Amino acid sequence: MSEEPVGIVSYGAYVPRYRIAPAEIGVVWGTDGEAMGKGLGVFRKSVPAPDEDTITISTEALRQALARGRISPQSIGALYVGSESHPYAVKPTATVVAQAVGATPYLTAADFEFACKAGTAAIQTCMGLVKSRMITYGVAIGSDTSQGAPGDALEYSASAGGAAFIIGRERLLAEINATESFTTDTPDFWRREGQRYPSHGGRFTGEPAFFRHVGECGRRMMERMETSPKDYRHVVFHQPNGKFPQRMGKTMGFTEEQMRYGLVTPYLGNTYSGAALLGLANVLDHADPGDRILVVGYGSGAGSDAFDLTVTDRIHQFDRQGPRIQEFLDGGVPLSYAIYAKFRGKIHLGGS
């Protein structure tokens, strides 16, 4: 008897409408922002409005996923929000999102945190609960309003956005064939309690951190599945910038065409926990039945989660109501640095 499949039943995404270009940031700090953006492979990034945070982004993404899949919120058995910018240090994001969409009270909910791979870890957890038949549907969300200190290299890429995936056993858009992980204690990026902005290890975040973990996890997945790059129609890597995933793909033997739809950071910035998931959402927006997809997420600290997926015939009947990822890539309202700083709380008023 073959194992019952589990996979993606529906998905939704949300990215704030405001944008700022690296050149605009560079003008303020006396650097060549345009050159910095080209070096990072980021041409503009999303900026959350003052009334937007991880909760509102997650809620919008999940509402879209529920509507597209025609799924009752009451059928959700688990809801997990992965982020490193939860609005509260002590109070879950997941409960607010669950209440907002009408999924409470009969479900389990929790916040996940593992830098940028908290959303992929949430997918793995939902897979286990669905496979064991403890729940019918599990929701995994990766969402962030990422932080970057004024003038720091992170400020040129740290952005906001997120995606929600509903995991189940029936009416699958894409079957998850397998998942793999690779994890070590590699402190390339961190933010201690009480610190406003994160710190990072500069060049150390490349070879021993991102490239080692993503490369090892991706190769391990292909060894397990007895596949090679040519067996995949699409590949999605975590994308802290536009350059790292392209270099990783080339090193592993993937073509630019295979990476085309999975790479969204150049026009949205690094959405942290939302980055790989927004890339996957864009791939699904363009996928055809039978397409095979490799997704390899990454989170500093450090670890990678990989997924091997196969798109089903249902993808052509799926009602993609609401904005597609391409609309977020093409649209946006440009901001000056002053308004951006105001929106992000970088301007502090004096007094008590």
C-alpha positions as CSV (number, residue, x, y, z in Angstrom):
1,M,0.0,0.0,0.0
2,S,1.5,3.3,-1.1
3,E,1.9,6.2,1.4
4,E,-0.9,8.7,1.2
5,P,0.3,12.0,-0.4
6,V,0.5,15.3,1.4
7,G,1.0,18.6,-0.2
8,I,-0.1,22.2,-0.9
9,V,-3.9,22.6,-1.2
10,S,-3.9,26.4,-1.5
11,Y,-1.6,29.4,-1.1
12,G,-1.8,33.2,-0.8
13,A,0.7,36.1,-0.5
14,Y,0.8,39.7,0.4
15,V,3.5,42.4,-0.1
16,P,3.1,46.0,1.1
17,R,2.6,48.5,-1.8
18,Y,5.4,50.9,-1.0
19,R,8.9,50.7,-2.5
20,I,12.3,52.3,-2.1
21,A,15.3,52.0,-4.3
22,P,18.9,51.6,-3.1
23,A,20.0,54.8,-4.9
24,E,17.6,56.7,-2.6
25,I,19.1,55.2,0.5
26,G,22.7,55.8,-0.7
27,V,22.0,59.5,-1.2
28,V,21.4,59.9,2.5
29,W,24.5,58.0,3.7
30,G,27.0,59.3,1.1
31,T,27.4,56.0,-0.7
32,D,26.7,54.9,-4.3
33,G,23.4,53.3,-3.6
34,E,22.9,52.3,-7.2
35,A,26.2,50.4,-7.2
36,M,25.3,48.8,-3.9
37,G,22.0,47.7,-5.3
38,K,23.6,46.2,-8.4
39,G,26.2,44.4,-6.2
40,L,23.4,42.9,-4.2
41,G,21.1,42.2,-7.1
42,V,18.4,44.3,-5.5
43,F,16.8,47.1,-7.6
44,R,14.1,48.1,-5.1
45,K,12.5,46.8,-1.9
46,S,9.1,46.8,-0.3
47,V,8.3,48.9,2.7
48,P,5.5,48.3,5.2
49,A,3.1,51.2,5.9
50,P,2.9,52.3,9.6
51,D,-0.2,50.2,10.2
52,E,1.3,47.0,8.7
53,D,3.3,44.4,10.5
54,T,3.8,40.6,10.5
55,I,0.3,40.1,11.8
56,T,-1.5,42.1,9.1
57,I,0.7,40.6,6.3
58,S,0.1,37.1,7.6
59,T,-3.6,37.7,7.8
60,E,-3.9,39.1,4.3
61,A,-1.9,36.2,2.8
62,L,-4.0,33.6,4.7
63,R,-7.4,35.2,3.7
64,Q,-6.3,34.9,0.1
65,A,-5.3,31.3,0.5
66,L,-8.6,30.4,2.2
67,A,-10.7,32.1,-0.5
68,R,-8.7,30.6,-3.4
69,G,-9.0,27.1,-2.0
70,R,-12.6,27.6,-0.8
71,I,-11.6,26.3,2.6
72,S,-13.5,26.9,5.7
73,P,-11.4,28.5,8.5
74,Q,-13.0,26.1,10.9
75,S,-11.4,23.2,9.2
76,I,-7.9,24.4,10.0
77,G,-6.3,22.2,12.7
78,A,-3.0,24.0,13.1
79,L,-1.7,27.5,12.3
80,Y,1.9,28.4,12.6
81,V,3.5,31.8,11.8
82,G,7.2,31.8,11.1
83,S,8.9,35.2,11.5
84,E,11.8,37.0,13.1
85,S,9.8,40.2,13.5
86,H,6.8,39.1,15.6
87,P,5.2,42.3,16.9
88,Y,5.2,41.0,20.5
89,A,8.1,39.5,22.5
90,V,5.5,37.7,24.7
91,K,2.2,37.2,22.9
92,P,1.7,35.0,19.8
93,T,1.2,36.3,16.3
94,A,-0.5,33.0,15.4
95,T,-3.5,33.5,17.7
96,V,-4.3,36.9,16.4
97,V,-4.1,35.7,12.8
98,A,-6.3,32.7,13.6
99,Q,-8.9,34.9,15.3
100,A,-8.9,37.4,12.4
101,V,-9.7,34.7,9.8
102,G,-12.2,32.9,12.0
103,A,-10.2,29.8,12.7
104,T,-10.5,29.7,16.5
105,P,-10.9,28.2,18.9
106,Y,-10.5,24.5,18.0
107,L,-6.9,24.4,16.6
108,T,-3.3,24.4,17.8
109,A,-1.4,27.6,17.0
110,A,2.2,28.8,17.7
111,D,4.9,31.2,16.5
112,F,8.0,29.8,14.9
113,E,11.4,31.5,14.8
114,F,14.5,30.3,13.0
115,A,15.7,33.4,11.2
116,C,14.6,33.2,7.5
117,K,13.6,29.5,7.5
118,A,10.8,29.7,10.1
119,G,8.2,29.4,7.4
120,T,9.7,26.2,5.9
121,A,10.0,24.7,9.3
122,A,6.3,25.4,9.8
123,I,5.5,23.6,6.5
124,Q,7.4,20.5,7.8
125,T,5.4,20.6,11.0
126,C,2.1,20.8,9.2
127,M,3.2,17.9,7.0
128,G,3.7,15.7,10.0
129,L,0.3,16.5,11.6
130,V,-1.5,16.1,8.3
131,K,0.2,12.8,7.5
132,S,-0.6,11.4,10.9
133,R,-4.3,12.4,10.4
134,M,-4.3,14.5,13.6
135,I,-5.6,17.4,11.5
136,T,-7.2,17.9,8.1
137,Y,-5.5,21.2,7.2
138,G,-2.4,22.9,8.5
139,V,-1.4,26.5,7.8
140,A,2.2,27.5,7.5
141,I,3.0,31.2,7.1
142,G,6.4,32.9,6.5
143,S,6.1,36.6,7.1
144,D,8.4,39.4,8.1
145,T,8.9,43.2,8.3
146,S,12.7,42.8,8.4
147,Q,15.0,45.2,10.1
148,G,18.2,46.9,8.9
149,A,20.1,49.6,10.9
150,P,20.4,53.0,9.2
151,G,23.3,53.0,6.9
152,D,24.0,49.3,7.3
153,A,24.3,47.0,4.3
154,L,21.1,45.3,5.4
155,E,19.1,48.5,4.9
156,Y,19.5,48.2,1.1
157,S,17.7,44.8,1.0
158,A,15.6,44.2,4.2
159,S,12.0,44.4,3.2
160,A,8.5,43.1,4.1
161,G,6.1,40.5,2.8
162,G,4.8,37.0,3.4
163,A,3.1,33.9,2.0
164,A,0.7,31.4,3.5
165,F,0.4,27.7,2.5
166,I,-2.4,25.4,3.4
167,I,-1.2,21.8,3.7
168,G,-3.5,18.9,3.4
169,R,-4.1,15.4,1.8
170,E,-6.8,16.1,-0.8
171,R,-7.3,18.4,-3.8
172,L,-3.5,19.0,-3.9
173,L,-2.0,21.6,-6.2
174,A,1.4,20.2,-5.6
175,E,2.4,17.0,-3.9
176,I,5.4,17.2,-1.5
177,N,7.4,14.2,-2.4
178,A,10.0,14.6,0.4
179,T,11.7,17.1,2.7
180,E,15.2,17.2,4.0
181,S,17.1,19.5,6.5
182,F,20.7,20.4,7.2
183,T,21.5,22.3,10.5
184,T,24.6,23.5,12.4
185,D,25.5,26.1,14.9
186,T,26.9,28.8,12.6
187,P,26.3,32.3,14.0
188,D,26.3,34.4,10.9
189,F,23.4,36.7,11.9
190,W,21.8,37.5,15.2
191,R,19.8,40.0,17.3
192,R,20.0,39.8,21.1
193,E,17.0,40.6,23.4
194,G,16.5,44.3,23.6
195,Q,18.5,45.1,20.5
196,R,16.6,47.1,17.8
197,Y,18.6,46.0,14.8
198,P,20.4,42.7,14.0
199,S,24.1,42.1,13.6
200,H,25.7,40.0,10.9
201,G,29.1,38.4,10.1
202,G,29.7,40.3,6.9
203,R,31.4,38.0,4.4
204,F,31.1,35.1,6.9
205,T,27.4,34.9,6.0
206,G,28.4,33.6,2.6
207,E,30.6,30.5,2.3
208,P,30.3,28.8,5.7
209,A,26.7,29.9,6.2
210,F,24.4,30.3,3.2
211,F,26.3,28.4,0.5
212,R,27.3,25.5,2.7
213,H,23.9,24.9,4.2
214,V,21.8,25.4,1.0
215,G,24.3,23.4,-1.1
216,E,24.5,20.5,1.3
217,C,20.7,20.4,1.8
218,G,19.9,20.6,-1.9
219,R,22.4,18.0,-2.9
220,R,21.2,15.7,-0.1
221,M,17.7,16.0,-1.4
222,M,18.7,15.1,-4.9
223,E,20.7,12.1,-3.7
224,R,17.7,10.9,-1.8
225,M,15.3,11.3,-4.7
226,E,17.9,10.1,-7.2
227,T,17.4,13.2,-9.3
228,S,19.7,15.8,-10.9
229,P,19.1,19.5,-11.8
230,K,17.7,18.6,-15.2
231,D,14.8,16.7,-13.6
232,Y,13.4,20.0,-12.2
233,R,11.4,22.5,-14.1
234,H,11.8,25.1,-11.4
235,V,14.1,25.8,-8.5
236,V,13.7,28.2,-5.6
237,F,16.4,29.1,-3.1
238,H,16.3,31.4,-0.1
239,Q,17.2,34.8,-1.4
240,P,18.8,37.3,1.0
241,N,19.7,39.2,-2.1
242,G,19.6,38.6,-5.8
243,K,23.2,37.4,-6.2
244,F,23.4,34.5,-3.6
245,P,20.7,32.3,-5.1
246,Q,21.9,32.8,-8.7
247,R,25.4,31.8,-7.7
248,M,24.1,28.8,-5.7
249,G,22.0,27.7,-8.7
250,K,24.9,28.0,-11.1
251,T,27.2,26.1,-8.8
252,M,24.6,23.3,-8.4
253,G,24.0,23.1,-12.2
254,F,20.7,24.9,-12.6
255,T,20.0,27.2,-15.5
256,E,18.7,30.8,-15.4
257,E,15.4,29.6,-16.9
258,Q,14.9,27.1,-14.0
259,M,15.5,30.0,-11.5
260,R,13.4,32.6,-13.4
261,Y,10.2,32.5,-11.5
262,G,11.6,31.5,-8.1
263,L,13.8,34.6,-7.8
264,V,11.7,37.6,-6.6
265,T,14.1,39.4,-4.3
266,P,15.5,41.8,-6.9
267,Y,12.1,43.6,-7.1
268,L,10.8,43.0,-3.5
269,G,13.9,42.9,-1.4
270,N,14.7,40.3,1.3
271,T,11.4,39.4,3.0
272,Y,13.3,37.0,5.3
273,S,10.9,34.3,6.3
274,G,8.7,35.2,3.3
275,A,11.5,35.1,0.7
276,A,11.6,31.4,-0.4
277,L,7.9,31.1,0.1
278,L,7.1,34.1,-2.1
279,G,9.4,32.5,-4.7
280,L,7.5,29.3,-4.5
281,A,4.2,31.1,-4.8
282,N,5.4,32.8,-8.0
283,V,6.5,29.5,-9.4
284,L,3.0,28.0,-8.7
285,D,1.5,31.1,-10.4
286,H,3.3,29.9,-13.6
287,A,3.4,26.2,-13.1
288,D,1.9,23.4,-15.3
289,P,0.9,19.9,-14.3
290,G,3.8,17.6,-14.0
291,D,6.3,20.3,-13.3
292,R,8.8,19.3,-10.6
293,I,10.1,21.9,-8.2
294,L,13.0,22.0,-5.8
295,V,12.8,24.5,-2.9
296,V,15.7,25.1,-0.5
297,G,15.2,27.6,2.3
298,Y,17.8,28.9,4.6
299,G,17.8,30.5,8.1
300,S,20.8,32.1,9.8
301,G,22.1,30.3,12.9
302,A,22.1,28.1,10.7
303,G,20.0,25.7,8.8
304,S,18.3,24.7,5.5
305,D,15.1,22.9,4.7
306,A,14.5,21.4,1.2
307,F,11.3,20.2,-0.5
308,D,10.8,18.2,-3.7
309,L,7.4,18.9,-5.2
310,T,5.4,17.8,-8.2
311,V,2.6,20.0,-9.6
312,T,-0.7,18.2,-10.1
313,D,-3.4,18.5,-12.8
314,R,-5.5,20.6,-10.4
315,I,-3.2,23.6,-10.9
316,H,-5.2,24.6,-14.0
317,Q,-8.5,24.5,-12.2
318,F,-7.2,26.5,-9.3
319,D,-8.9,29.8,-8.8
320,R,-6.0,32.3,-8.4
321,Q,-8.3,35.1,-7.3
322,G,-6.5,38.1,-5.8
323,P,-3.2,39.5,-6.9
324,R,-0.5,37.2,-8.3
325,I,3.1,37.7,-7.3
326,Q,3.8,39.3,-10.7
327,E,1.6,42.2,-9.6
328,F,3.7,42.8,-6.6
329,L,6.9,42.6,-8.7
330,D,5.6,45.1,-11.2
331,G,3.6,47.5,-8.9
332,G,4.5,49.7,-6.0
333,V,4.5,53.3,-4.8
334,P,8.0,54.9,-4.6
335,L,9.0,56.5,-1.3
336,S,11.7,59.1,-0.4
337,Y,14.1,58.1,2.4
338,A,12.5,60.6,4.8
339,I,9.1,58.9,4.4
340,Y,10.6,55.5,4.5
341,A,12.5,56.4,7.8
342,K,9.2,57.7,9.2
343,F,7.3,54.6,8.3
344,R,10.0,52.3,9.7
345,G,10.3,54.2,13.0
346,K,13.9,55.3,12.3
347,I,13.1,58.8,13.5
348,H,12.9,59.2,17.2
349,L,11.3,62.3,18.9
350,G,13.0,63.8,21.9
351,G,11.5,64.1,25.4
352,S,10.4,61.6,27.9
